[in-house]
Amino acid sequence: MSRDALVIGINQYAYPKQLAPLKTPEADVEAIAQLLEKYGDFDVHRLPYTIKDEQRCD
C-alpha cells in the first residue's frame, strides 16, 4: 500500500492578529517532508506555490 503526504507551508493567515507569522515556513515544510520520507515511508508531494499579498484563499 502506498502512503502519500502533501506538505504545505502557510505563512499568510486569514486572521493575522491571532497567529504570528512563521519565520521559515519553507524550511519547516522541507524538514517535515524529509522526515516523512525517511521514517514514514511516504511519497511526499510538496506544494511550492506562493500566494501573493493581494491574493488570499478563503
mmCIF file of the N, C-alpha and C atoms, coordinates in Angstrom:
data_MODEL
# 
_entry.id   MODEL 
# 
loop_
_atom_site.group_PDB 
_atom_site.id 
_atom_site.type_symbol 
_atom_site.label_atom_id 
_atom_site.label_alt_id 
_atom_site.label_comp_id 
_atom_site.label_asym_id 
_atom_site.label_entity_id 
_atom_site.label_seq_id 
_atom_site.pdbx_PDB_ins_code 
_atom_site.Cartn_x 
_atom_site.Cartn_y 
_atom_site.Cartn_z 
_atom_site.occupancy 
_atom_site.B_iso_or_equiv 
_atom_site.pdbx_formal_charge 
_atom_site.auth_seq_id 
_atom_site.auth_comp_id 
_atom_site.auth_asym_id 
_atom_site.auth_atom_id 
_atom_site.pdbx_PDB_model_num 
ATOM 1   N N  . MET A 1 1  ? 0.838   -1.173 0.000  1.00 0.00 ? 1  MET A N  1 
ATOM 2   C CA . MET A 1 1  ? 0.000   0.000  0.000  1.00 0.00 ? 1  MET A CA 1 
ATOM 3   C C  . MET A 1 1  ? 0.887   1.241  0.000  1.00 0.00 ? 1  MET A C  1 
ATOM 4   N N  . SER A 1 2  ? 0.600   2.175  -0.899 1.00 0.00 ? 2  SER A N  1 
ATOM 5   C CA . SER A 1 2  ? 1.402   3.398  -0.931 1.00 0.00 ? 2  SER A CA 1 
ATOM 6   C C  . SER A 1 2  ? 0.881   4.396  0.092  1.00 0.00 ? 2  SER A C  1 
ATOM 7   N N  . ARG A 1 3  ? 1.801   5.198  0.574  1.00 0.00 ? 3  ARG A N  1 
ATOM 8   C CA . ARG A 1 3  ? 1.454   6.240  1.537  1.00 0.00 ? 3  ARG A CA 1 
ATOM 9   C C  . ARG A 1 3  ? 1.854   7.562  0.934  1.00 0.00 ? 3  ARG A C  1 
ATOM 10  N N  . ASP A 1 4  ? 0.902   8.452  0.793  1.00 0.00 ? 4  ASP A N  1 
ATOM 11  C CA . ASP A 1 4  ? 1.142   9.765  0.213  1.00 0.00 ? 4  ASP A CA 1 
ATOM 12  C C  . ASP A 1 4  ? 0.946   10.838 1.271  1.00 0.00 ? 4  ASP A C  1 
ATOM 13  N N  . ALA A 1 5  ? 1.731   11.897 1.145  1.00 0.00 ? 5  ALA A N  1 
ATOM 14  C CA . ALA A 1 5  ? 1.593   13.057 2.027  1.00 0.00 ? 5  ALA A CA 1 
ATOM 15  C C  . ALA A 1 5  ? 1.762   14.311 1.185  1.00 0.00 ? 5  ALA A C  1 
ATOM 16  N N  . LEU A 1 6  ? 0.932   15.301 1.463  1.00 0.00 ? 6  LEU A N  1 
ATOM 17  C CA . LEU A 1 6  ? 1.046   16.607 0.833  1.00 0.00 ? 6  LEU A CA 1 
ATOM 18  C C  . LEU A 1 6  ? 1.435   17.584 1.927  1.00 0.00 ? 6  LEU A C  1 
ATOM 19  N N  . VAL A 1 7  ? 2.565   18.264 1.760  1.00 0.00 ? 7  VAL A N  1 
ATOM 20  C CA . VAL A 1 7  ? 3.012   19.232 2.769  1.00 0.00 ? 7  VAL A CA 1 
ATOM 21  C C  . VAL A 1 7  ? 2.901   20.637 2.188  1.00 0.00 ? 7  VAL A C  1 
ATOM 22  N N  . ILE A 1 8  ? 2.331   21.524 2.987  1.00 0.00 ? 8  ILE A N  1 
ATOM 23  C CA . ILE A 1 8  ? 2.085   22.899 2.561  1.00 0.00 ? 8  ILE A CA 1 
ATOM 24  C C  . ILE A 1 8  ? 2.543   23.828 3.675  1.00 0.00 ? 8  ILE A C  1 
ATOM 25  N N  . GLY A 1 9  ? 3.367   24.786 3.339  1.00 0.00 ? 9  GLY A N  1 
ATOM 26  C CA . GLY A 1 9  ? 3.791   25.792 4.310  1.00 0.00 ? 9  GLY A CA 1 
ATOM 27  C C  . GLY A 1 9  ? 2.956   27.049 4.145  1.00 0.00 ? 9  GLY A C  1 
ATOM 28  N N  . ILE A 1 10 ? 2.271   27.433 5.182  1.00 0.00 ? 10 ILE A N  1 
ATOM 29  C CA . ILE A 1 10 ? 1.410   28.611 5.132  1.00 0.00 ? 10 ILE A CA 1 
ATOM 30  C C  . ILE A 1 10 ? 1.963   29.668 6.073  1.00 0.00 ? 10 ILE A C  1 
ATOM 31  N N  . ASN A 1 11 ? 2.087   30.869 5.550  1.00 0.00 ? 11 ASN A N  1 
ATOM 32  C CA . ASN A 1 11 ? 2.594   31.953 6.376  1.00 0.00 ? 11 ASN A CA 1 
ATOM 33  C C  . ASN A 1 11 ? 1.710   33.194 6.279  1.00 0.00 ? 11 ASN A C  1 
ATOM 34  N N  . GLN A 1 12 ? 0.611   33.075 5.572  1.00 0.00 ? 12 GLN A N  1 
ATOM 35  C CA . GLN A 1 12 ? -0.348  34.174 5.478  1.00 0.00 ? 12 GLN A CA 1 
ATOM 36  C C  . GLN A 1 12 ? -1.685  33.626 5.941  1.00 0.00 ? 12 GLN A C  1 
ATOM 37  N N  . TYR A 1 13 ? -2.211  34.219 6.982  1.00 0.00 ? 13 TYR A N  1 
ATOM 38  C CA . TYR A 1 13 ? -3.415  33.703 7.601  1.00 0.00 ? 13 TYR A CA 1 
ATOM 39  C C  . TYR A 1 13 ? -4.580  34.661 7.424  1.00 0.00 ? 13 TYR A C  1 
ATOM 40  N N  . ALA A 1 14 ? -5.782  34.119 7.460  1.00 0.00 ? 14 ALA A N  1 
ATOM 41  C CA . ALA A 1 14 ? -6.979  34.944 7.361  1.00 0.00 ? 14 ALA A CA 1 
ATOM 42  C C  . ALA A 1 14 ? -7.122  35.852 8.582  1.00 0.00 ? 14 ALA A C  1 
ATOM 43  N N  . TYR A 1 15 ? -6.571  35.419 9.711  1.00 0.00 ? 15 TYR A N  1 
ATOM 44  C CA . TYR A 1 15 ? -6.664  36.188 10.955 1.00 0.00 ? 15 TYR A CA 1 
ATOM 45  C C  . TYR A 1 15 ? -5.262  36.446 11.500 1.00 0.00 ? 15 TYR A C  1 
ATOM 46  N N  . PRO A 1 16 ? -4.506  37.365 10.884 1.00 0.00 ? 16 PRO A N  1 
ATOM 47  C CA . PRO A 1 16 ? -3.104  37.572 11.264 1.00 0.00 ? 16 PRO A CA 1 
ATOM 48  C C  . PRO A 1 16 ? -2.906  38.065 12.691 1.00 0.00 ? 16 PRO A C  1 
ATOM 49  N N  . LYS A 1 17 ? -3.905  38.672 13.305 1.00 0.00 ? 17 LYS A N  1 
ATOM 50  C CA . LYS A 1 17 ? -3.738  39.153 14.673 1.00 0.00 ? 17 LYS A CA 1 
ATOM 51  C C  . LYS A 1 17 ? -3.668  38.010 15.676 1.00 0.00 ? 17 LYS A C  1 
ATOM 52  N N  . GLN A 1 18 ? -4.300  36.889 15.371 1.00 0.00 ? 18 GLN A N  1 
ATOM 53  C CA . GLN A 1 18 ? -4.313  35.746 16.279 1.00 0.00 ? 18 GLN A CA 1 
ATOM 54  C C  . GLN A 1 18 ? -3.115  34.814 16.088 1.00 0.00 ? 18 GLN A C  1 
ATOM 55  N N  . LEU A 1 19 ? -2.527  34.813 14.896 1.00 0.00 ? 19 LEU A N  1 
ATOM 56  C CA . LEU A 1 19 ? -1.424  33.899 14.589 1.00 0.00 ? 19 LEU A CA 1 
ATOM 57  C C  . LEU A 1 19 ? -0.204  34.682 14.108 1.00 0.00 ? 19 LEU A C  1 
ATOM 58  N N  . ALA A 1 20 ? 0.898   34.511 14.777 1.00 0.00 ? 20 ALA A N  1 
ATOM 59  C CA . ALA A 1 20 ? 2.133   35.164 14.360 1.00 0.00 ? 20 ALA A CA 1 
ATOM 60  C C  . ALA A 1 20 ? 2.699   34.444 13.131 1.00 0.00 ? 20 ALA A C  1 
ATOM 61  N N  . PRO A 1 21 ? 3.298   35.171 12.187 1.00 0.00 ? 21 PRO A N  1 
ATOM 62  C CA . PRO A 1 21 ? 3.866   34.515 11.006 1.00 0.00 ? 21 PRO A CA 1 
ATOM 63  C C  . PRO A 1 21 ? 5.047   33.622 11.380 1.00 0.00 ? 21 PRO A C  1 
ATOM 64  N N  . LEU A 1 22 ? 5.187   32.539 10.650 1.00 0.00 ? 22 LEU A N  1 
ATOM 65  C CA . LEU A 1 22 ? 6.332   31.659 10.843 1.00 0.00 ? 22 LEU A CA 1 
ATOM 66  C C  . LEU A 1 22 ? 7.577   32.343 10.301 1.00 0.00 ? 22 LEU A C  1 
ATOM 67  N N  . LYS A 1 23 ? 8.725   32.051 10.888 1.00 0.00 ? 23 LYS A N  1 
ATOM 68  C CA . LYS A 1 23 ? 9.971   32.676 10.427 1.00 0.00 ? 23 LYS A CA 1 
ATOM 69  C C  . LYS A 1 23 ? 10.516  32.004 9.176  1.00 0.00 ? 23 LYS A C  1 
ATOM 70  N N  . THR A 1 24 ? 10.398  30.698 9.092  1.00 0.00 ? 24 THR A N  1 
ATOM 71  C CA . THR A 1 24 ? 10.947  29.958 7.943  1.00 0.00 ? 24 THR A CA 1 
ATOM 72  C C  . THR A 1 24 ? 9.986   28.853 7.503  1.00 0.00 ? 24 THR A C  1 
ATOM 73  N N  . PRO A 1 25 ? 8.819   29.210 6.954  1.00 0.00 ? 25 PRO A N  1 
ATOM 74  C CA . PRO A 1 25 ? 7.850   28.167 6.597  1.00 0.00 ? 25 PRO A CA 1 
ATOM 75  C C  . PRO A 1 25 ? 8.370   27.191 5.546  1.00 0.00 ? 25 PRO A C  1 
ATOM 76  N N  . GLU A 1 26 ? 9.154   27.681 4.571  1.00 0.00 ? 26 GLU A N  1 
ATOM 77  C CA . GLU A 1 26 ? 9.682   26.784 3.540  1.00 0.00 ? 26 GLU A CA 1 
ATOM 78  C C  . GLU A 1 26 ? 10.623  25.750 4.143  1.00 0.00 ? 26 GLU A C  1 
ATOM 79  N N  . ALA A 1 27 ? 11.502  26.186 5.018  1.00 0.00 ? 27 ALA A N  1 
ATOM 80  C CA . ALA A 1 27 ? 12.449  25.262 5.662  1.00 0.00 ? 27 ALA A CA 1 
ATOM 81  C C  . ALA A 1 27 ? 11.718  24.300 6.591  1.00 0.00 ? 27 ALA A C  1 
ATOM 82  N N  . ASP A 1 28 ? 10.701  24.783 7.299  1.00 0.00 ? 28 ASP A N  1 
ATOM 83  C CA . ASP A 1 28 ? 9.927   23.920 8.194  1.00 0.00 ? 28 ASP A CA 1 
ATOM 84  C C  . ASP A 1 28 ? 9.221   22.815 7.414  1.00 0.00 ? 28 ASP A C  1 
ATOM 85  N N  . VAL A 1 29 ? 8.608   23.189 6.299  1.00 0.00 ? 29 VAL A N  1 
ATOM 86  C CA . VAL A 1 29 ? 7.904   22.206 5.467  1.00 0.00 ? 29 VAL A CA 1 
ATOM 87  C C  . VAL A 1 29 ? 8.876   21.192 4.884  1.00 0.00 ? 29 VAL A C  1 
ATOM 88  N N  . GLU A 1 30 ? 10.016  21.651 4.438  1.00 0.00 ? 30 GLU A N  1 
ATOM 89  C CA . GLU A 1 30 ? 11.006  20.732 3.867  1.00 0.00 ? 30 GLU A CA 1 
ATOM 90  C C  . GLU A 1 30 ? 11.517  19.755 4.923  1.00 0.00 ? 30 GLU A C  1 
ATOM 91  N N  . ALA A 1 31 ? 11.713  20.221 6.135  1.00 0.00 ? 31 ALA A N  1 
ATOM 92  C CA . ALA A 1 31 ? 12.173  19.338 7.216  1.00 0.00 ? 31 ALA A CA 1 
ATOM 93  C C  . ALA A 1 31 ? 11.127  18.260 7.505  1.00 0.00 ? 31 ALA A C  1 
ATOM 94  N N  . ILE A 1 32 ? 9.860   18.645 7.553  1.00 0.00 ? 32 ILE A N  1 
ATOM 95  C CA . ILE A 1 32 ? 8.779   17.678 7.781  1.00 0.00 ? 32 ILE A CA 1 
ATOM 96  C C  . ILE A 1 32 ? 8.713   16.688 6.622  1.00 0.00 ? 32 ILE A C  1 
ATOM 97  N N  . ALA A 1 33 ? 8.827   17.181 5.400  1.00 0.00 ? 33 ALA A N  1 
ATOM 98  C CA . ALA A 1 33 ? 8.782   16.314 4.220  1.00 0.00 ? 33 ALA A CA 1 
ATOM 99  C C  . ALA A 1 33 ? 9.888   15.269 4.268  1.00 0.00 ? 33 ALA A C  1 
ATOM 100 N N  . GLN A 1 34 ? 11.086  15.686 4.611  1.00 0.00 ? 34 GLN A N  1 
ATOM 101 C CA . GLN A 1 34 ? 12.206  14.746 4.675  1.00 0.00 ? 34 GLN A CA 1 
ATOM 102 C C  . GLN A 1 34 ? 12.008  13.695 5.768  1.00 0.00 ? 34 GLN A C  1 
ATOM 103 N N  . LEU A 1 35 ? 11.460  14.094 6.907  1.00 0.00 ? 35 LEU A N  1 
ATOM 104 C CA . LEU A 1 35 ? 11.182  13.132 7.975  1.00 0.00 ? 35 LEU A CA 1 
ATOM 105 C C  . LEU A 1 35 ? 10.120  12.124 7.547  1.00 0.00 ? 35 LEU A C  1 
ATOM 106 N N  . LEU A 1 36 ? 9.088   12.586 6.878  1.00 0.00 ? 36 LEU A N  1 
ATOM 107 C CA . LEU A 1 36 ? 8.050   11.680 6.396  1.00 0.00 ? 36 LEU A CA 1 
ATOM 108 C C  . LEU A 1 36 ? 8.604   10.680 5.387  1.00 0.00 ? 36 LEU A C  1 
ATOM 109 N N  . GLU A 1 37 ? 9.476   11.154 4.506  1.00 0.00 ? 37 GLU A N  1 
ATOM 110 C CA . GLU A 1 37 ? 10.082  10.259 3.514  1.00 0.00 ? 37 GLU A CA 1 
ATOM 111 C C  . GLU A 1 37 ? 11.002  9.241  4.180  1.00 0.00 ? 37 GLU A C  1 
ATOM 112 N N  . LYS A 1 38 ? 11.806  9.709  5.107  1.00 0.00 ? 38 LYS A N  1 
ATOM 113 C CA . LYS A 1 38 ? 12.818  8.844  5.717  1.00 0.00 ? 38 LYS A CA 1 
ATOM 114 C C  . LYS A 1 38 ? 12.230  7.839  6.706  1.00 0.00 ? 38 LYS A C  1 
ATOM 115 N N  . TYR A 1 39 ? 11.376  8.314  7.603  1.00 0.00 ? 39 TYR A N  1 
ATOM 116 C CA . TYR A 1 39 ? 10.899  7.453  8.680  1.00 0.00 ? 39 TYR A CA 1 
ATOM 117 C C  . TYR A 1 39 ? 9.477   6.932  8.478  1.00 0.00 ? 39 TYR A C  1 
ATOM 118 N N  . GLY A 1 40 ? 8.704   7.584  7.647  1.00 0.00 ? 40 GLY A N  1 
ATOM 119 C CA . GLY A 1 40 ? 7.327   7.152  7.463  1.00 0.00 ? 40 GLY A CA 1 
ATOM 120 C C  . GLY A 1 40 ? 7.071   6.452  6.147  1.00 0.00 ? 40 GLY A C  1 
ATOM 121 N N  . ASP A 1 41 ? 8.101   6.363  5.313  1.00 0.00 ? 41 ASP A N  1 
ATOM 122 C CA . ASP A 1 41 ? 7.988   5.721  4.008  1.00 0.00 ? 41 ASP A CA 1 
ATOM 123 C C  . ASP A 1 41 ? 6.847   6.336  3.184  1.00 0.00 ? 41 ASP A C  1 
ATOM 124 N N  . PHE A 1 42 ? 6.742   7.653  3.238  1.00 0.00 ? 42 PHE A N  1 
ATOM 125 C CA . PHE A 1 42 ? 5.731   8.378  2.479  1.00 0.00 ? 42 PHE A CA 1 
ATOM 126 C C  . PHE A 1 42 ? 6.292   8.838  1.144  1.00 0.00 ? 42 PHE A C  1 
ATOM 127 N N  . ASP A 1 43 ? 5.439   8.895  0.145  1.00 0.00 ? 43 ASP A N  1 
ATOM 128 C CA . ASP A 1 43 ? 5.746   9.574  -1.105 1.00 0.00 ? 43 ASP A CA 1 
ATOM 129 C C  . ASP A 1 43 ? 5.240   10.995 -0.895 1.00 0.00 ? 43 ASP A C  1 
ATOM 130 N N  . VAL A 1 44 ? 6.157   11.932 -0.663 1.00 0.00 ? 44 VAL A N  1 
ATOM 131 C CA . VAL A 1 44 ? 5.785   13.284 -0.265 1.00 0.00 ? 44 VAL A CA 1 
ATOM 132 C C  . VAL A 1 44 ? 5.691   14.193 -1.480 1.00 0.00 ? 44 VAL A C  1 
ATOM 133 N N  . HIS A 1 45 ? 4.598   14.934 -1.541 1.00 0.00 ? 45 HIS A N  1 
ATOM 134 C CA . HIS A 1 45 ? 4.376   15.915 -2.589 1.00 0.00 ? 45 HIS A CA 1 
ATOM 135 C C  . HIS A 1 45 ? 4.440   17.295 -1.951 1.00 0.00 ? 45 HIS A C  1 
ATOM 136 N N  . ARG A 1 46 ? 5.289   18.124 -2.495 1.00 0.00 ? 46 ARG A N  1 
ATOM 137 C CA . ARG A 1 46 ? 5.443   19.479 -1.964 1.00 0.00 ? 46 ARG A CA 1 
ATOM 138 C C  . ARG A 1 46 ? 4.632   20.446 -2.823 1.00 0.00 ? 46 ARG A C  1 
ATOM 139 N N  . LEU A 1 47 ? 4.053   21.419 -2.177 1.00 0.00 ? 47 LEU A N  1 
ATOM 140 C CA . LEU A 1 47 ? 3.290   22.429 -2.895 1.00 0.00 ? 47 LEU A CA 1 
ATOM 141 C C  . LEU A 1 47 ? 4.091   23.720 -2.874 1.00 0.00 ? 47 LEU A C  1 
ATOM 142 N N  . PRO A 1 48 ? 4.824   24.013 -3.974 1.00 0.00 ? 48 PRO A N  1 
ATOM 143 C CA . PRO A 1 48 ? 5.725   25.172 -3.969 1.00 0.00 ? 48 PRO A CA 1 
ATOM 144 C C  . PRO A 1 48 ? 5.044   26.482 -4.338 1.00 0.00 ? 48 PRO A C  1 
ATOM 145 N N  . TYR A 1 49 ? 3.739   26.508 -4.424 1.00 0.00 ? 49 TYR A N  1 
ATOM 146 C CA . TYR A 1 49 ? 3.021   27.700 -4.861 1.00 0.00 ? 49 TYR A CA 1 
ATOM 147 C C  . TYR A 1 49 ? 3.052   28.778 -3.778 1.00 0.00 ? 49 TYR A C  1 
ATOM 148 N N  . THR A 1 50 ? 3.350   30.005 -4.168 1.00 0.00 ? 50 THR A N  1 
ATOM 149 C CA . THR A 1 50 ? 3.358   31.138 -3.249 1.00 0.00 ? 50 THR A CA 1 
ATOM 150 C C  . THR A 1 50 ? 2.188   32.047 -3.572 1.00 0.00 ? 50 THR A C  1 
ATOM 151 N N  . ILE A 1 51 ? 1.418   32.391 -2.555 1.00 0.00 ? 51 ILE A N  1 
ATOM 152 C CA . ILE A 1 51 ? 0.284   33.293 -2.738 1.00 0.00 ? 51 ILE A CA 1 
ATOM 153 C C  . ILE A 1 51 ? 0.765   34.719 -2.533 1.00 0.00 ? 51 ILE A C  1 
ATOM 154 N N  . LYS A 1 52 ? 0.470   35.588 -3.458 1.00 0.00 ? 52 LYS A N  1 
ATOM 155 C CA . LYS A 1 52 ? 0.859   36.993 -3.373 1.00 0.00 ? 52 LYS A CA 1 
ATOM 156 C C  . LYS A 1 52 ? 0.037   37.692 -2.298 1.00 0.00 ? 52 LYS A C  1 
ATOM 157 N N  . ASP A 1 53 ? 0.539   38.818 -1.805 1.00 0.00 ? 53 ASP A N  1 
ATOM 158 C CA . ASP A 1 53 ? -0.142  39.570 -0.747 1.00 0.00 ? 53 ASP A CA 1 
ATOM 159 C C  . ASP A 1 53 ? -1.567  39.961 -1.118 1.00 0.00 ? 53 ASP A C  1 
ATOM 160 N N  . GLU A 1 54 ? -1.800  40.282 -2.379 1.00 0.00 ? 54 GLU A N  1 
ATOM 161 C CA . GLU A 1 54 ? -3.121  40.730 -2.774 1.00 0.00 ? 54 GLU A CA 1 
ATOM 162 C C  . GLU A 1 54 ? -4.101  39.582 -2.982 1.00 0.00 ? 54 GLU A C  1 
ATOM 163 N N  . GLN A 1 55 ? -3.627  38.353 -2.962 1.00 0.00 ? 55 GLN A N  1 
ATOM 164 C CA . GLN A 1 55 ? -4.483  37.183 -3.119 1.00 0.00 ? 55 GLN A CA 1 
ATOM 165 C C  . GLN A 1 55 ? -4.638  36.485 -1.773 1.00 0.00 ? 55 GLN A C  1 
ATOM 166 N N  . ARG A 1 56 ? -5.752  35.814 -1.608 1.00 0.00 ? 56 ARG A N  1 
ATOM 167 C CA . ARG A 1 56 ? -5.954  35.082 -0.366 1.00 0.00 ? 56 ARG A CA 1 
ATOM 168 C C  . ARG A 1 56 ? -6.908  33.925 -0.619 1.00 0.00 ? 56 ARG A C  1 
ATOM 169 N N  . CYS A 1 57 ? -6.620  32.798 -0.035 1.00 0.00 ? 57 CYS A N  1 
ATOM 170 C CA . CYS A 1 57 ? -7.511  31.647 -0.121 1.00 0.00 ? 57 CYS A CA 1 
ATOM 171 C C  . CYS A 1 57 ? -8.471  31.701 1.053  1.00 0.00 ? 57 CYS A C  1 
ATOM 172 N N  . ASP A 1 58 ? -9.743  31.656 0.782  1.00 0.00 ? 58 ASP A N  1 
ATOM 173 C CA . ASP A 1 58 ? -10.744 31.632 1.858  1.00 0.00 ? 58 ASP A CA 1 
ATOM 174 C C  . ASP A 1 58 ? -11.451 30.301 1.872  1.00 0.00 ? 58 ASP A C  1 
# 
